[in-house]
Amino acid sequence: MEIDYHGLRLFEARNKICDDLIEAFETGEGEIILVHGFRHGSSIKAYIWGIDGLRKDLKRIRPDIKIGIQKGRSRSVTNIIFKV
């Protein structure tokens, strides 16, 4: 499953990413590809990869969901896998 956040502002993307990951987890998706862009700013990418970013927000909302964050096919994409 691929979800595009390219062009969103960080405050818009933060909640949307968490909501989308929770929905994907609940529907049994194994891997999610997050398209966040790169050339016109990297705030969404920094949020996804940052220590106080996506993992922290997701843990606060749904502590039962564990994720792995991996480099994608380009600098504008990040892969998320759900850990069992």
C-alpha distances in whole Angstrom, upper triangle without the diagonal:
4,7,10,13,15,19,19,22,21,23,20,17,18,18,15,13,15,14,11,10,13,12,8,11,13,11,11,7,9,7,5,6,9,11,14,17,20,23,24,24,22,22,18,18,21,20,17,19,22,24,25,21,18,19,22,21,19,21,24,22,20,22,21,17,18,15,15,15,15,16,13,14,16,18,16,13,12,10,10,11,13,16,18
4,7,10,12,15,16,19,18,20,18,15,16,17,14,12,14,14,10,11,14,13,11,14,16,14,14,11,12,9,6,4,6,7,11,13,16,19,20,20,18,19,16,15,19,18,15,17,21,23,24,20,17,19,22,20,19,22,24,22,21,23,22,19,19,16,16,14,14,14,11,12,14,15,12,10,10,9,10,12,14,18,21
4,7,9,12,12,15,15,17,14,11,13,14,10,9,12,12,8,10,13,12,10,14,16,15,16,12,14,11,7,6,5,6,9,12,15,18,18,18,17,17,13,14,17,16,13,16,19,22,22,18,15,17,20,18,17,20,22,20,20,22,22,18,19,16,16,15,15,15,13,14,15,15,12,10,10,10,11,14,15,19,22
4,6,9,9,12,13,15,12,10,13,14,10,10,13,13,11,13,16,15,14,17,19,19,19,16,17,14,11,8,6,5,7,9,12,15,15,15,14,14,11,12,16,15,13,16,19,22,22,18,16,19,21,19,18,22,23,22,22,24,25,21,21,18,19,16,16,16,13,14,14,14,10,9,11,12,13,16,18,22,25
4,6,6,9,9,11,9,6,10,11,8,8,12,13,11,13,16,16,15,18,20,20,21,18,19,16,12,10,7,6,5,8,11,14,13,12,12,11,8,10,13,12,11,15,17,20,19,15,14,17,19,17,17,21,21,20,21,23,24,21,21,18,19,16,17,16,14,16,15,14,10,10,11,13,14,17,19,23,26
4,6,9,10,13,11,9,12,14,12,12,15,16,15,16,19,19,19,22,24,24,24,21,22,19,15,12,9,6,5,5,9,10,10,10,10,11,9,10,13,13,13,16,18,21,21,17,16,20,21,20,20,24,24,23,25,27,28,24,24,21,21,18,18,16,14,15,13,12,9,10,12,15,16,20,22,25,29
4,7,9,12,10,9,13,15,13,13,17,18,17,19,22,22,21,24,26,26,27,24,25,22,18,16,13,10,8,7,10,11,9,10,11,11,10,12,15,15,15,18,19,23,22,19,18,22,23,21,22,25,26,25,26,29,30,27,27,24,24,21,21,20,18,19,17,15,12,13,15,18,20,23,25,28,32
4,6,8,6,6,10,11,10,11,14,15,14,17,19,19,20,22,24,25,26,23,25,22,18,16,12,11,8,10,12,13,11,11,11,10,8,12,14,13,14,17,18,21,20,16,16,19,20,18,19,23,23,21,23,26,27,24,25,22,23,20,21,20,19,20,19,17,13,14,16,18,19,22,24,27,30
4,6,5,6,9,11,11,12,15,16,16,18,20,21,22,24,26,27,28,26,27,24,20,18,15,13,10,11,13,14,11,10,10,8,8,12,13,11,13,16,17,19,18,15,15,19,19,17,19,22,21,21,23,25,27,25,25,23,23,21,22,21,21,23,20,18,15,16,17,20,20,24,25,28,31
4,5,5,6,9,10,10,12,14,15,16,18,20,20,22,24,25,26,24,25,22,19,17,14,13,10,12,13,15,13,10,9,6,6,9,10,8,10,13,13,16,14,11,11,15,15,13,15,19,18,18,20,22,24,22,22,20,21,18,20,20,20,22,20,17,15,15,16,18,18,22,23,25,28
4,6,5,7,9,10,12,13,15,16,18,19,21,22,24,25,27,25,26,24,20,20,16,16,13,15,17,19,16,14,13,10,9,13,13,10,13,16,15,17,14,12,12,16,15,13,15,18,17,16,19,21,24,22,22,21,22,20,22,23,23,25,23,21,18,19,18,21,20,23,24,26,29
4,6,6,7,9,11,11,12,15,16,17,18,20,22,23,25,23,24,22,19,18,14,14,12,14,17,19,16,15,14,12,10,13,14,12,13,17,17,19,17,14,13,17,17,14,15,19,18,17,19,22,24,21,22,21,22,20,22,22,22,24,23,21,18,18,18,20,19,22,23,26,28
4,6,5,6,9,10,10,12,14,15,16,18,20,21,22,20,21,19,15,14,11,11,9,12,14,17,15,13,12,10,7,10,12,9,10,14,14,17,15,12,10,14,15,12,13,17,17,16,17,20,22,19,19,18,19,17,19,19,18,21,19,18,15,14,14,16,15,19,19,22,25
4,6,5,7,9,10,11,13,15,16,17,19,20,21,20,21,19,15,15,12,13,11,14,16,19,18,15,13,10,8,11,11,8,9,12,12,14,12,9,8,11,11,8,10,13,13,12,14,17,19,16,17,16,17,16,18,19,19,22,21,19,16,16,15,16,15,18,18,21,23
4,6,5,6,8,10,11,12,14,15,17,18,20,19,20,19,16,16,14,15,14,17,20,22,21,19,17,14,11,14,15,11,12,15,15,17,14,11,10,12,12,9,10,13,12,10,13,16,18,16,17,16,18,18,20,21,21,24,24,22,19,18,17,18,16,18,18,21,23
4,6,5,6,8,10,10,12,14,15,16,18,17,18,17,14,14,11,13,12,15,18,21,20,18,17,15,11,14,16,13,12,16,17,19,17,13,11,14,15,12,11,15,15,13,14,17,19,16,17,16,18,17,19,20,19,22,22,20,17,16,15,16,15,17,17,20,23
4,5,5,6,9,10,10,12,14,15,16,14,16,14,11,11,8,11,10,14,17,20,19,17,15,13,10,11,13,10,9,13,14,16,15,11,8,11,13,10,9,13,14,12,13,16,17,14,14,13,14,13,16,17,16,19,19,18,15,13,12,12,11,14,14,17,20
4,5,5,6,9,10,11,12,14,15,14,16,14,12,13,11,14,14,18,20,23,22,20,18,16,12,14,15,11,10,14,14,15,14,11,7,9,10,7,6,10,10,8,9,12,13,11,12,11,14,14,17,18,19,22,22,21,18,16,14,14,12,14,13,16,18
4,6,5,6,9,10,11,12,14,14,16,15,13,14,13,15,16,19,22,25,24,23,21,18,15,17,18,15,14,17,18,19,17,14,11,13,14,11,9,12,13,10,10,14,14,12,14,14,17,17,19,21,21,23,24,23,20,18,17,16,14,15,14,17,19
4,5,5,6,9,10,11,12,11,13,12,9,11,10,13,14,17,20,24,23,22,20,18,15,16,18,15,13,17,18,20,19,15,12,14,16,13,11,14,15,13,12,15,15,13,14,13,15,15,17,19,18,20,21,21,18,16,14,13,11,13,13,16,18
4,5,5,6,9,10,11,9,11,10,8,10,10,13,14,18,21,24,24,22,20,18,15,15,17,14,12,15,17,18,17,14,10,11,13,11,9,12,13,11,10,13,12,9,11,9,12,12,15,17,16,19,20,20,18,15,13,12,9,10,9,13,15
4,5,5,6,9,10,10,12,12,11,14,14,17,18,22,24,28,27,26,23,21,18,19,20,17,15,18,19,19,18,16,12,12,14,12,8,11,12,9,8,11,10,8,11,11,14,15,18,20,20,23,24,24,22,19,17,15,12,12,10,13,14
4,5,5,6,9,9,12,12,11,14,14,17,19,22,25,28,28,27,25,23,19,20,22,19,17,20,22,23,22,19,15,16,17,15,12,15,16,13,11,14,13,11,14,14,16,17,20,22,21,23,25,25,22,20,18,16,13,13,12,15,16
4,5,5,6,5,8,9,8,11,12,15,17,21,24,27,27,26,24,23,19,19,22,19,16,19,21,22,22,19,15,15,18,16,13,15,17,15,13,15,14,11,13,12,14,15,17,19,18,20,22,23,21,17,15,13,11,10,9,13,14
4,5,5,6,8,9,9,13,14,18,20,23,26,29,30,28,25,24,21,21,22,20,17,19,21,21,21,18,15,14,17,15,12,13,16,13,11,12,10,8,10,10,13,14,17,20,19,22,24,24,22,19,17,14,11,10,7,10,11
4,5,8,10,12,13,16,17,21,22,26,29,32,32,31,28,27,23,24,25,23,20,22,24,24,24,21,18,17,19,17,14,15,17,14,11,14,11,10,13,13,16,18,21,23,23,25,27,28,26,22,20,18,14,13,11,13,13
4,6,9,11,12,15,17,20,22,26,29,32,32,31,29,28,24,24,27,24,21,24,26,26,26,23,20,20,22,20,17,18,20,17,15,17,15,13,15,15,18,19,21,23,22,24,26,27,25,22,20,17,15,14,12,15,14
4,6,9,11,15,17,20,23,26,29,32,33,32,29,28,25,24,26,24,21,23,25,26,26,23,20,19,22,20,17,18,21,18,15,17,14,12,13,13,15,17,19,21,21,23,25,26,25,21,19,16,13,11,9,12,11
4,6,7,11,13,17,19,22,25,29,29,29,26,26,22,21,24,22,18,20,23,24,25,22,18,18,21,20,16,18,21,19,16,18,15,12,13,12,13,15,16,18,17,19,21,23,21,18,16,12,10,9,8,11,12
4,7,10,13,17,19,22,25,28,29,28,25,25,22,21,23,21,18,19,22,23,24,21,18,17,20,20,17,18,21,20,17,18,15,12,12,10,11,13,13,16,15,17,20,21,20,17,14,11,9,6,6,9,10
4,7,10,13,16,19,21,24,26,25,22,22,19,17,20,19,15,16,19,21,22,19,16,16,19,19,16,18,21,20,18,18,17,13,12,10,10,10,10,12,11,14,16,18,17,13,10,7,6,5,7,10,12
4,6,10,12,15,18,22,23,22,19,19,15,14,17,16,13,15,18,20,20,17,14,15,18,17,15,17,20,18,17,18,17,14,13,10,10,10,10,12,10,13,15,16,14,10,8,6,5,6,9,12,15
4,6,10,12,15,18,19,19,16,17,14,12,16,15,12,14,17,19,20,17,14,16,19,18,16,19,22,21,20,21,20,17,16,12,12,10,10,10,8,10,11,12,10,7,6,5,6,9,12,15,18
4,6,9,12,15,16,15,13,13,10,9,13,12,9,12,15,18,18,14,12,14,17,16,15,18,20,19,19,21,21,17,16,13,13,10,10,10,8,11,11,11,9,6,5,6,7,11,13,17,20
4,6,9,12,13,13,11,12,9,9,13,13,11,13,16,19,20,16,14,17,20,19,18,21,23,22,22,24,24,21,20,17,16,13,13,11,9,10,9,9,6,5,7,9,11,14,17,20,24
4,7,10,10,9,8,9,6,6,10,10,9,11,14,17,18,14,13,16,18,17,17,21,22,22,22,24,25,21,20,17,17,13,13,12,11,12,10,9,6,6,8,11,12,16,19,22,25
4,6,7,8,7,9,8,8,11,12,12,14,16,20,20,17,16,19,22,21,21,24,26,25,26,28,28,25,24,21,19,16,15,13,12,12,9,8,4,7,10,13,16,19,22,25,28
4,6,6,5,9,9,8,10,13,13,13,15,19,20,17,17,20,22,22,23,26,27,27,28,29,30,27,25,22,20,17,16,13,12,13,9,6,5,8,11,15,17,21,24,26,30
4,6,7,11,12,11,13,16,16,17,18,22,23,20,21,24,26,25,26,29,30,30,31,33,34,30,29,26,24,20,19,16,15,15,12,9,8,12,15,18,21,25,28,30,34
4,7,9,11,11,13,15,16,17,18,22,22,20,20,24,25,24,26,29,29,29,31,32,34,31,30,26,25,22,21,19,18,18,15,12,10,14,16,20,22,26,29,31,35
4,6,8,9,10,12,13,14,15,19,19,16,17,21,22,21,23,26,26,27,28,30,31,28,27,24,23,20,19,17,17,18,15,12,10,13,15,19,21,24,27,29,33
4,6,5,6,9,10,11,12,15,16,13,14,17,19,18,20,23,23,24,25,26,28,25,24,21,20,16,16,14,15,16,13,10,9,11,12,16,17,21,23,26,29
4,5,5,6,9,10,10,13,13,11,12,15,16,15,17,20,21,21,23,24,26,23,22,20,19,16,17,16,17,19,16,13,11,13,13,17,17,21,23,25,29
4,5,5,6,9,10,13,13,9,10,13,14,13,15,18,19,19,20,22,23,20,19,17,17,14,15,14,14,17,15,12,10,10,10,13,14,18,20,22,25
4,5,5,6,8,12,13,10,10,13,15,15,15,18,20,20,21,22,23,20,19,15,14,11,12,11,11,14,12,9,8,8,8,11,12,16,18,20,24
4,6,5,5,9,10,8,9,12,13,14,15,17,19,20,21,21,23,20,19,16,15,12,13,13,14,17,15,12,11,12,11,14,14,18,20,21,25
4,6,5,8,8,5,6,9,10,10,12,14,15,16,17,18,20,18,17,14,14,12,14,14,15,19,17,14,13,13,11,14,13,17,18,20,23
4,6,9,9,6,5,8,10,10,11,13,15,15,16,17,18,15,14,11,11,8,10,11,12,16,15,13,12,10,8,10,10,13,14,16,20
4,7,9,7,7,8,11,12,13,14,16,18,18,18,19,16,14,11,10,7,9,10,12,16,15,12,12,11,9,11,11,13,15,16,20
4,5,5,7,8,9,11,13,14,15,17,18,17,20,17,15,13,13,10,13,13,16,19,18,15,15,15,13,14,14,16,18,18,22
4,6,8,7,7,10,12,12,13,16,17,16,18,16,14,13,13,12,14,16,19,22,21,19,19,18,15,17,15,17,18,18,21
4,7,7,6,8,10,11,11,14,15,15,18,16,15,14,15,14,17,18,21,24,23,20,20,19,17,18,17,19,19,19,22
4,6,6,6,9,10,11,13,14,14,17,15,14,13,13,12,15,16,18,21,21,18,17,16,14,15,14,16,17,18,21
4,5,5,6,8,10,11,12,12,14,12,11,10,11,10,13,15,16,20,19,18,16,15,12,13,11,13,13,15,18
4,6,5,6,9,10,10,10,12,9,8,7,9,9,13,15,17,21,21,19,19,17,14,14,11,12,12,12,15
4,6,5,6,9,10,9,12,11,11,11,13,13,17,19,21,25,24,22,21,20,17,17,15,16,15,15,18
4,5,5,6,9,9,12,11,12,12,14,14,18,20,21,25,25,23,21,20,17,17,15,16,15,17,19
4,5,5,6,7,9,7,8,9,12,13,16,19,20,24,24,23,21,19,16,16,12,13,12,13,15
4,5,5,4,7,7,8,10,13,14,18,21,22,26,27,25,24,22,19,18,15,15,13,13,15
4,6,6,10,10,12,13,16,17,21,24,25,29,29,27,26,24,21,21,18,18,16,17,18
4,6,9,9,12,13,17,18,21,24,25,29,29,28,26,24,21,20,17,18,15,17,18
4,5,6,9,11,15,17,20,23,24,28,29,28,26,24,21,19,16,15,13,13,14
4,6,7,11,14,16,20,23,25,28,29,28,27,25,21,20,16,15,13,12,13
4,6,10,13,16,20,23,24,28,29,29,28,25,21,19,15,14,11,10,10
4,7,10,13,16,20,21,24,26,25,24,21,18,15,12,10,7,8,8
4,7,10,13,17,19,22,24,23,23,19,16,14,10,9,6,5,7
4,6,10,13,15,18,20,19,19,16,12,10,6,6,5,5,9
4,7,10,12,16,17,17,17,14,10,8,6,5,6,7,10
4,7,9,13,14,13,14,11,7,6,5,7,9,10,14
4,6,10,11,11,12,9,6,5,6,8,11,12,16
4,7,8,8,9,7,5,6,9,11,15,16,20
4,5,7,8,5,4,5,9,11,15,17,21
4,7,8,6,8,9,12,15,18,20,24
4,5,6,8,10,14,17,20,23,26
4,6,8,11,14,17,21,23,27
4,7,10,13,17,20,23,26
4,7,10,13,17,19,23
4,7,10,13,16,19
4,7,10,13,16
4,7,10,13
4,6,10
4,7
4
